[in-house]
Amino acid sequence: MSLSLFDVPHSTNDGHTFSCPNCADSFVNSGDVIHHLSVSVLCGQRVVQGITPDFGEHSHFSEDEYIDDPETEQDGTYLLLNRQLKLSMHLVHEECYEDVDPLDNVEEPTLPHTEYPAAGPACDAPLVSVDPSAGPRPGTIREYHPNIPITKHGRQNHLQRMDDDEHADIRNTENLYYPFASKPEFDLACWLSGGALSQKEIDSFLHLEHTKNSPPSFNTAKDLQARIEGLPEVPQWYHQQIKVGSYKTKVPLWLYWRDGLDVVKHLFANPVFTPCMDFRPYREFEGPDRQRAYGEFMSADHAWEIQDKLPPGHSFVGVISASDKTPLTIGTGNKEMHPLLISLTNIHAGVHMKATSHAFALVAYLPIPKFLEMAARDGCIMSDPRGDLHMIHTPLVAWIADYPEQLLIACTASKRSPISLAVSAQFGDPLPHSPRIRSRTLNAIERACTISDPCDIASFYKACQSLHLNGVVEPYWMDWGDACPSRFLMPDALHQWHKFFFDHPITWSINIMGGAELDRRLSVLQPRVGVRHWANGVSTLKQLSGRDHRDLEKLLPAVIVGAVPDDVACALRAITEFIFQAQNLFLYDETLHSLTEALREFHHYKLSIITAGGRRGKNGPLNHFQIPKLELMQHIIRSTRAMGAPYQWSSDITERCHITHVKRPYRMTNHKDFHGQCCCFLDRQEKLQFFQLYTVLKSQGASLVYEMSREANAMALHYPEATWISTVLPDEQYVSAGKPIISLFTKDRSRISSDDSVAILLTIRPHHPRLSIEEVSQLFHIPDLRPVLGDLISGRSYLERNGRRFCRPNCSLSFDRLRVWLNFHMQRCSTQDSRVVSPAQTIQALPPSSLMPFGRGNTVLIAHESGELLSLAASERYAVVQVKFIFQPITEAPYLNQPSLYVEFFNFSHSLFNTFDDVRIVTPTPVTDMFLVHRRVRSNNTALGDIVPLESVRQVIQLIPKFGQQVSASMNCDNILQLGREYYVNNFADKETFHAILSYQ
């Protein structure tokens, strides 16, 4: 009779202890045995091999394909340096390790200062199927993989384990905050350990007379650190010295690392991720034609293929790794660290991309450890965020790195593509090249080893160069299942798109039109709240942030028109369109087709950039496009089908982790042997983070399992910890949780549009609480304000009036005073996913002044609520308007006592249109693919204005003038909307505007 995984045997003595079914070690209770099985890969695997159909049959992977090294199994620390190190030699091919030691006695002169945000009863229920996720988006259908993962209640999530540690009885009966005396003392400990105080300064604080009047139970900084280190365990840090054969290094090589499998288990068991984790691959379809949608990794083809290979009842946790070298000092010291981060593809992208979610965990400094291959092949028992047990496999799914790092990982020589067979001369080709599959690389390495002995570094490196390799003998991914760099090396939006745009399209534009002209065009654009205004241009800047790169992408296609040849403008607009569409939350088959067409269009027009003098190098003009990042764009479509939407693999989050996991800890060390000090700091901070969450939940009698309603989940998908704590402490601010985007949709005073897509909020107190109509007319330079208010009272809509005035200038009104605001806040539901709200935007309506003779009114898109046409000539359901002021009549009449906008209208240009069923449809301009508008004026050439409901606003719109060859000298950022003749509706103003304009067409 085979042994069931969950049939934990009792020992035969009278102590009623429990024993491991494999190694026979004794434990106090069954929970300890289950924890032992999930931690011990060897015992877990032995049990799996004799398991009943609870978890299906043993893995069907070929035993011949994986030959275990007994010494490697025993060591558990077999590492491969798949990179060049900054040492006295250039290539590392062999490592010798001394004994591995935990970080017990690392000297720390200072206490690190960074405070990191934090992230049910056992039962004998039978095995149950996993609830796959929070469910599909509205209007979509999901088909889940037929191999249903199986789970068993185990009470083993990270917080539940705290309830079973050696001090659990004290915390449950006497003192919840043990080893601290009370909550105030624990709060003090968190503050002291998270501040910028050195150990000496902490000691001085603890010896102050004021502190002695109410002394904490710890007397010194060392005592404080010891208590924090005694909190419930997190994955442990180890260190060991690495010796590179007989070669001597300038300084000893020390590796600091955590067991990668322990880190994966720790992330998987974090209850914070309960509402935002998928356990089962699915395919998502949208619309009546069932168009395939690619979003999360679990919705893509590779996830489905992985699940296909697993035994019945098993599931997988896809490993995301990220590595990148980061400098610690600027200008002096030349110190660097090379962190390796790990996350899980099962965690929703909107969560693992936020630094406050702590979905990326640091697993090592410097070399890349090899820990997860065995679990990827055979699977091991892991606890999920609810505390339930799964049989989990850990395939390497994604690796986030920049181009140089990708070459190192792919074992490829320079001037080659890391994911395809393209060489530098082919980087500008209009079609993708074949992928560089793993077998090709491994065969090339094997051939290099037959040509030259890897121990002869110089000779072996020369042999590798002849085969286009970089000299790595044994890639770390070689035995990690079927991991292939051409698939797991992901497109990195930050470096491959945004940095590319600044390095190339911006430079091409400067070379063709001149930096001064580009700077002038950028400087005269109307400033908007929350958006960078390029008052001094961009041509002299050498380095910008990722956000600045994105801001320039939004402006360049429109501002260069007229100053560069049309073919160049078409090429740059096409590459910008590719970048915008590739960042979609969800990509469909038609989106992938659009991406292909955008690249095709760029390559069609790209020679015009060379002809116009855009491509220049240090030694003169360039006649090629040998740009590695341009070649990598060709593989986005293939990557999207296999791995999901590319936006989720951007290195933005890992760049942020460099600050929180590397630079801040380093700044609080003595800058000598700092790696160990950084590890100890991170260990203490992680323990404090989870213990703080644990004490908050326990003090309120809340469950240690995250129970989240679907209603709450819809609005808080990306901030699970903050949402969880808000249900426990609804009237308090939990300072350690990430702060979600404020939703205007939930505020009582917000005004919601008729289609529920927009929320608009005015401040309670107007900027001008009580102005007469004449005062408002003079303040905002609106001479016909009284008659337009009379027309509003008459009940005729602005559509009926069509710009005409029916009331006299001296007409009598039922009110004579107005409340006036100078701005309002607007927030949209995402056009890509209605469950997600975009950040709120501020729309200004400032009155004229000596500095701004025309005031400053932002432009918006309004919807005609009645559905009537604005004119008989075109089917315009929407209108572009400039907001001049925001007001509310002070009156008792309910139909009048509503906020409204006085706006000035723009007309869509009818010079370009198509006719369908005898109706003229306005079309975008050919070069920019943007709509063209001009001011609507009266017969006396004054701007046509009228009153529209506040709720009619749908979208913030940016208008960019059609400059022509040169910007008028009289134009500036305050009069640009008055002096221009025609304007482009910039559909690249932001990603939501881009998709909104597409949907409005």
WOSUL-V515302 format. One record per backbone hydrogen bond with DSSP energy under -0.5 kcal/mol. NH is the residue of the N-H (numbers start at 1). CO is the residue of the C=O. Records with the same first field share a line. If there is no record, write none. Layout:
BEGIN
NH=CO, CO
END
This chain:
BEGIN
7=4
8=6
9=7
11=17
16=13
18=27
19=9
20=25
24=20
27=18
33=29
34=30
35=31
36=32
37=33
38=34
39=35
40=36
41=39
44=40
45=41
46=42
47=43
48=44
49=45
50=46, 47
51=48
55=52
65=62
66=62, 63
68=66
70=68
73=69
74=70
75=71
76=72
80=368
82=80
83=81
87=85, 89
96=243
98=241
101=239
103=237
104=102
111=197
112=110
116=114
118=736
128=151
130=149
132=130
140=137
141=285
143=283
144=142
145=281
148=146
150=313
151=128
152=389
154=387
156=387
158=269
161=157
162=158
163=159, 160
164=161
165=162
168=165
171=167
172=168
173=169
174=170
175=170
178=175
180=177
186=182
187=183
188=184
189=185
190=186
191=187
192=188
193=189
194=190
195=191
199=109
202=198
203=199
204=200
205=201
206=202
207=203
208=205
212=208
213=209
214=210, 211
215=212
224=220
225=221
226=222
227=223
228=224
229=225
230=226
231=228
238=257
239=101
240=255
242=253
243=96
245=243
247=244
253=242
254=252
255=240
256=254, 365
257=238
258=363
259=236
263=259
264=260
265=261
266=262
267=263
268=264
269=265
270=267
271=269
273=270
274=271
276=273
277=274
278=346
279=132
282=298
283=143
284=293
285=141
286=291
287=139
290=287
291=286
293=284
294=587
295=293, 296
299=296
300=297
301=641
302=642
303=297
304=300
305=301
306=302
307=303
308=304
309=305, 306
310=306, 307
314=311
315=391
317=393
318=316
319=395
320=318, 343
321=319, 398
322=341
323=400
324=339
326=337
328=335
329=335
331=329
337=326
339=324
340=364
341=322
342=361
343=320
345=318
347=344
348=276
351=348
352=348
353=349
354=351
355=353
357=354
358=355
359=354
361=342, 359
363=340
364=340
365=256
366=338
367=365
368=80
369=367
370=78
371=369
376=372
377=373
378=374
379=374, 375
380=392
382=390
384=388
387=384
389=152
390=382
392=380, 390
393=315
397=319, 395
398=319
399=488
400=321
401=399
406=402
407=403
408=404
409=405
410=406
411=408
412=407
413=468
417=422
421=434
424=415
426=423
427=424
429=426
436=419
437=435
440=437
441=437
442=438
443=439
444=440
445=441
446=442
447=443
448=444
449=445
450=446
451=447
452=448
456=453
457=455
460=456
461=457
462=458
463=459
464=460
465=461
466=462
467=463, 464
468=465
469=464
470=411
478=475
480=477
481=479
483=480
486=436
487=484
488=484
489=485
490=399, 488
493=491
496=492
497=492, 493
498=493
499=494
500=495
501=497
502=498
503=499
504=500
506=501
508=504
509=505
510=506
511=507
512=508
513=509
514=509, 510
518=514
519=515
520=516
521=517
522=518
523=519
524=520
525=522
531=528
534=532
535=533
537=534
541=538
549=545
550=546
551=547
552=548
553=549
554=550
555=551, 552
556=552
557=553
558=555
559=555
560=556
561=558
562=564
563=560
564=560
568=565
569=565
570=566
571=567
572=568
573=569
574=570
575=571
576=572
577=573
578=574
579=575
580=576
581=577
582=578
583=579, 580
584=581
587=294
589=292
592=588
593=589
594=590
595=591
596=592
597=593
598=594
599=595
600=596
601=597
602=598
603=599
604=600
605=601
606=602
608=605
609=606
610=606
611=607
612=608
613=610
614=609
615=609
616=614
617=620
620=617
622=615
627=625
628=626
630=627
631=627
632=628
633=629
634=631
635=632
636=633
639=635
640=636
641=637
642=638
643=639
644=640
645=295
648=645
649=646
650=647
653=650
655=651
656=652
657=653
658=654
659=655, 656
660=656
661=657
662=658
663=658
664=659
666=662
667=663
668=664, 665
669=666
677=673
678=674
679=675
680=676
681=677
682=678
683=679
684=680
685=681
686=682
687=683
688=684
689=685
690=686
691=687
692=688
693=689
694=690
695=691
696=692
697=693
698=694
699=695
700=696
701=698
702=697
707=705
708=706
713=709
714=710
715=711, 712
716=712
719=716
723=719
724=720
725=721
726=722
727=723, 724
728=724, 725
729=725
732=729
734=732
735=733
737=734
740=738
744=742
746=743
747=744
750=747
751=760
752=750
753=758
756=753
759=827
760=751
761=825
766=764
767=820
768=820
771=818
773=816
776=772
777=773
778=774
779=775
780=776
781=777
782=777
783=781
785=782
788=784
789=785
790=786
791=787
792=788
793=789
794=790
795=792
796=791
801=797
802=798
804=801
806=804
811=808
818=771
819=888
820=768
821=886
824=843
825=761
826=841
827=759
829=757
830=833, 836
836=833
838=828
841=826
843=824
844=842
845=822
846=856
849=852
855=852
856=846
858=844, 856
859=957
860=881
861=955
862=860, 879
863=952
864=877
865=863
867=864
870=876
871=874
875=920
876=874
877=875
879=862
880=906
881=860, 879
882=904
883=858, 881
884=902
885=902
886=821
887=900
888=819
889=896
890=817
891=889
896=893
897=893
898=896
900=887
901=948
902=885
903=901, 946
904=882
905=944
906=880
907=934
909=932
914=921
916=914, 919
919=916
921=914
922=920
923=912
925=930
929=925
933=983
934=907
936=905
937=935
938=942
941=938
944=936
945=943
946=903
948=901
950=899
952=949
953=950
954=861
955=861
957=859
959=957
960=984
962=982
963=961
964=561
966=963
971=968
975=972
976=972
978=975
979=975
980=976
983=933
984=960
985=931
986=958, 984
987=985
989=986
994=990
995=991
996=992
997=993
998=994
999=995
1000=996
1001=997
END
